[in-house]
Amino acid sequence: MKTCKVLVTGGCGYIGSHTAIDLLKQGFEVVSIDSLERSQAFVAGRVEEISGKPFHQYSFDCRDEAAVRKVFEQHPDISGVIHFAAYKSVGESVEHPLRYFDNNLNSLITVLRVAESFHVQHFVFSSSCSVYGNAASLPVTESTPLAEPESPYGRTKLMSEQIIHDYSLHSRMRFTVLRYFNPAGAHDSGRLGEIPFGKPDNLVPVITETAIGKRPALTVYGDDYPTRDGSCLRDYIHVMDIASAHTKALQYLLENKQKEKVEIFNLGSGEGITVLEMIHAFEKVSATELNYLLGDKRPGDVIAIYADNSKARSLLGWTPVRTTEDIMRSAWAWENRMREEKIK
Ligand SMILES: NC(=O)c1ccc[n+]([C@@H]2O[C@H](COP(=O)([O-])OP(=O)(O)OC[C@H]3O[C@@H](n4cnc5c(N)ncnc54)[C@H](O)[C@@H]3O)[C@@H](O)[C@H]2O)c1
């Protein structure tokens, strides 16, 4: 198996930290740049403890080109980049679109510019299933037509993919674009997981925060959609399965198996599950009853979406192995751990 030194931007964030652990365990060396604006400094130490390997974290903003350049000067053997650093809140992006365009696009452009000057040839980018919008047919494949984004956040992902496409035409770099569905759950050790920045957007932390009493009740937005039980349907994928897909994508690039300049992969479990089914799965594994209310639909919510993940399975050799129960069990263990350790 081929390994290398890899720069992970956003390496102290939710998906970045879990990916760093997987990479380190598979023998990669990992350097991280994370401003810590939306994550916490202790995460770097936790990555080292869990993996048993050094994790070089630099705390500054990826838009600071001179600082990014210095990291490459200190680590001239970096040969791959996984770019996670971005803001991800749909609601915040509607209120502050320029904040999102500035951070999500300029961090990508800066990292690309520096990586190119240091002759990096392998680049993995975090995209999102939000680029598909309300798809006409399910499951969505990588060639499902893309939709008009529902938010400035979604637009930054679409624009980033377009930037990567145009840039690749005149670059020696090869790009793997990973479109995540709904990453959820926590590390199997119970010592790392998602630390929501402000009010979480995603369902699973809202469920665990409600169960632990951080919020009084959970609202299910819409109960008469044309789905099995009337609530929205999504594809939840365990964060450690998402993490292992990054390691496999990087190996695929390093082994020169990727023929196209840009290859796109859906990362989902391949199964749709409704919001109410997720709530019941949580109630089962935690043996708690969740206080939830049925509320009105939210404008802009996609009714149903789940992935056809066969391309990642066949080309990357990736198999998601964790279940919905694993997601709920690990997320609940992490929520309890955050309370014990007073992590906010
Ligand atoms: N979590 C999801 O549901 C989801 C779904 C689809 C796509 N994504 C994408 O995956 C990536 C990682 O998401 P996450 O859930 O780990 O988010 P996160 O907020 O937990 O992690 C992002 C990290 O990047 C850092 N960061 C942000 N802007 C930065 C900058 N300019 N310079 C340096 N550091 C910066 C933050 O401090 C944070 O630690 C993002 O690009 C996100 O848009 C996430």
The ligand as a Gaussian input file, in Angstrom:
#p B3LYP/6-31G(d) Opt

LIG

0 1
 N      -20.660000      17.606000       8.163000
 C      -21.464000      17.563000       7.123000
 O      -22.653000      17.272000       7.262000
 C      -20.942000      17.829000       5.731000
 C      -21.699000      17.425000       4.619000
 C      -21.214000      17.681000       3.347000
 C      -20.002000      18.347000       3.176000
 N      -19.307000      18.738000       4.276000
 C      -18.039000      19.458000       4.078000
 O      -17.006000      18.733000       4.694000
 C      -15.991000      19.625000       5.176000
 C      -15.724000      19.340000       6.630000
 O      -16.944000      19.441000       7.355000
 P      -17.014000      19.235000       8.925000
 O      -18.356000      18.681000       9.215000
 O      -15.814000      18.522000       9.390000
 O      -16.979000      20.752000       9.399000
 P      -16.257000      21.387000      10.670000
 O      -16.783000      22.778000      10.794000
 O      -16.368000      20.487000      11.838000
 O      -14.730000      21.427000      10.211000
 C      -14.203000      22.402000       9.363000
 C      -12.909000      22.871000       9.989000
 O      -12.283000      23.802000       9.122000
 C      -11.799000      24.900000       9.885000
 N      -11.792000      26.045000       8.985000
 C      -12.845000      26.625000       8.363000
 N      -12.418000      27.595000       7.550000
 C      -11.066000      27.622000       7.655000
 C      -10.029000      28.399000       7.035000
 N      -10.312000      29.351000       6.155000
 N       -8.758000      28.130000       7.370000
 C       -8.442000      27.161000       8.276000
 N       -9.362000      26.403000       8.880000
 C      -10.665000      26.636000       8.566000
 C      -12.735000      25.033000      11.067000
 O      -12.125000      25.652000      12.189000
 C      -13.115000      23.579000      11.332000
 O      -12.273000      22.978000      12.277000
 C      -16.507000      21.030000       4.890000
 O      -15.948000      21.454000       3.672000
 C      -17.999000      20.824000       4.741000
 O      -18.582000      21.804000       3.926000
 C      -19.731000      18.498000       5.551000

